[in-house]
Amino acid sequence: MATLALHPGILADAEIVETQHPTNGAAAATDDAAIMLRLKAGELDCFDYLLNKYRRPIVHFMYRMVHNQAVAEELAQEVFLRVYRSRETYRAEARFSTWLYRIATNLAVNYARDTKNERTAPKLNLDEPDYETGTTPDVADQAMSAEAAMLRRERMNAIRQHVEALPERQKMAVLMHKYEEMDYKQIGEVLKLSESATKSLLFRAYQTLREKLKDFV
Amino acid sequence: MNCHNVEEGMMDLLEAGDLASLGAGPMAEHIAGCPGCSARLMQMRSLFAAMDDWKAPEVSPWFDSKMHARLREEAQRAPEGFFERMRSRFLFNSAYTMKPLVAGAMALVLVAGGGTVAYEQLHHTATTPSVAVQDLQRFENNMTALQDMDQLDQAVDNASDDAVPAS
């Protein structure tokens, strides 16, 4: 394999691409599949294009699945590595993003299964950097009172915990729908469900969250 | 239009945004007149707004350099073995026809293998008698042989009686 070098032009284009959401639009889907086919044909700089486009959404998705930024980035890298390894056998039978998210969900589920007994309840110390992200806890803007900031933090923790407590498929559907802004068809393709089954799955998940979080919303 | 219909269409209602965008249809009319459905819709909207608070941290600035380091390692790595390649293709392949084909092939192997084993067992049982049956057969054969020998002895005796003259 030839050495991969970043072409500055790719990055410049990618900055524009990153402001748009990568998973919407039939045109975007066709472009991604076409670019993947070019990667298959040997144009290795196409990999950088796909990496720049999907880096952020995949890392964010993984973060919300595993609740640890370092692990999320490692798993996201594994996703792109799988894409790179499978480039020669790639077939454009479905959207590229569908395939990408399917790899991501598989890896996240495998990680959760492998570390099931290692996970402990997350702790938050206000005066120490967060052990998961390395950043200090968000105390919001100056205008918010201490009480409001504390309530906001409690709400965020409650949302995180209750989403984490959802059954695996419901959790993935909620994360893809709410935070990755994917439509029912795309989510259904990733989870191998029909559109109506996806809608039903999402409705049950949001119903559960509404019940659990009624004191916070 | 009833509460059940509204519940079924709740996801579409949430996608639609505010009630005004639904227009003057039966769903909008029902929600406007039903406190329960109206409250449920408002709670769902509040939930969605609250969920926006859950922000993910930004990607670290060294993500790309780590990614490219892994790609270089990948390039230098020995190629995957046959089973590892098959496993990766099964789990992470982009070809969606692969899994049904593999599942079908495995089912065929199971049926063929099971059928062969069942046939062999049946055939073996039919042609190989049990030990008890073998013993009885042997006993019957021995009785037949003894009877044949008795008949021969009698024949010999009769022959010798005929040969000796009466004195």
Chai-1 contact restraints between the chains, C-beta under 6 A:
chainA,res_idxA,chainB,res_idxB,connection_type,confidence,min_distance_angstrom,max_distance_angstrom,comment,restraint_id
A,M1,B,A75,contact,1.0,0.0,6.0,A-B,restraint_1
A,L4,B,L71,contact,1.0,0.0,6.0,A-B,restraint_2
A,R55,B,V59,contact,1.0,0.0,6.0,A-B,restraint_3
A,R56,B,V59,contact,1.0,0.0,6.0,A-B,restraint_4
A,V59,B,V59,contact,1.0,0.0,6.0,A-B,restraint_5
A,H60,B,A56,contact,1.0,0.0,6.0,A-B,restraint_6
A,Y63,B,A56,contact,1.0,0.0,6.0,A-B,restraint_7
A,Q69,B,P57,contact,1.0,0.0,6.0,A-B,restraint_8
A,E73,B,F63,contact,1.0,0.0,6.0,A-B,restraint_9
A,Q77,B,M67,contact,1.0,0.0,6.0,A-B,restraint_10
A,Q77,B,R70,contact,1.0,0.0,6.0,A-B,restraint_11
A,L81,B,R70,contact,1.0,0.0,6.0,A-B,restraint_12
A,R82,B,F92,contact,1.0,0.0,6.0,A-B,restraint_13
A,Y90,B,S94,contact,1.0,0.0,6.0,A-B,restraint_14
A,R91,B,S94,contact,1.0,0.0,6.0,A-B,restraint_15
A,R91,B,A95,contact,1.0,0.0,6.0,A-B,restraint_16
A,E93,B,A95,contact,1.0,0.0,6.0,A-B,restraint_17
A,E93,B,Y96,contact,1.0,0.0,6.0,A-B,restraint_18
A,W99,B,S94,contact,1.0,0.0,6.0,A-B,restraint_19
A,I103,B,F92,contact,1.0,0.0,6.0,A-B,restraint_20
A,T133,B,P57,contact,1.0,0.0,6.0,A-B,restraint_21
A,R155,B,A50,contact,1.0,0.0,6.0,A-B,restraint_22
A,M156,B,D53,contact,1.0,0.0,6.0,A-B,restraint_23
A,M156,B,W54,contact,1.0,0.0,6.0,A-B,restraint_24
A,I159,B,M51,contact,1.0,0.0,6.0,A-B,restraint_25
A,I159,B,W54,contact,1.0,0.0,6.0,A-B,restraint_26
A,K178,B,M51,contact,1.0,0.0,6.0,A-B,restraint_27
A,K199,B,M11,contact,1.0,0.0,6.0,A-B,restraint_28
A,L202,B,M11,contact,1.0,0.0,6.0,A-B,restraint_29
A,F203,B,M10,contact,1.0,0.0,6.0,A-B,restraint_30
A,F203,B,M11,contact,1.0,0.0,6.0,A-B,restraint_31
A,L209,B,L47,contact,1.0,0.0,6.0,A-B,restraint_32
A,R210,B,Q43,contact,1.0,0.0,6.0,A-B,restraint_33
A,R210,B,L47,contact,1.0,0.0,6.0,A-B,restraint_34
A,V217,B,S46,contact,1.0,0.0,6.0,A-B,restraint_35
A,V217,B,L47,contact,1.0,0.0,6.0,A-B,restraint_36
A,V217,B,A50,contact,1.0,0.0,6.0,A-B,restraint_37
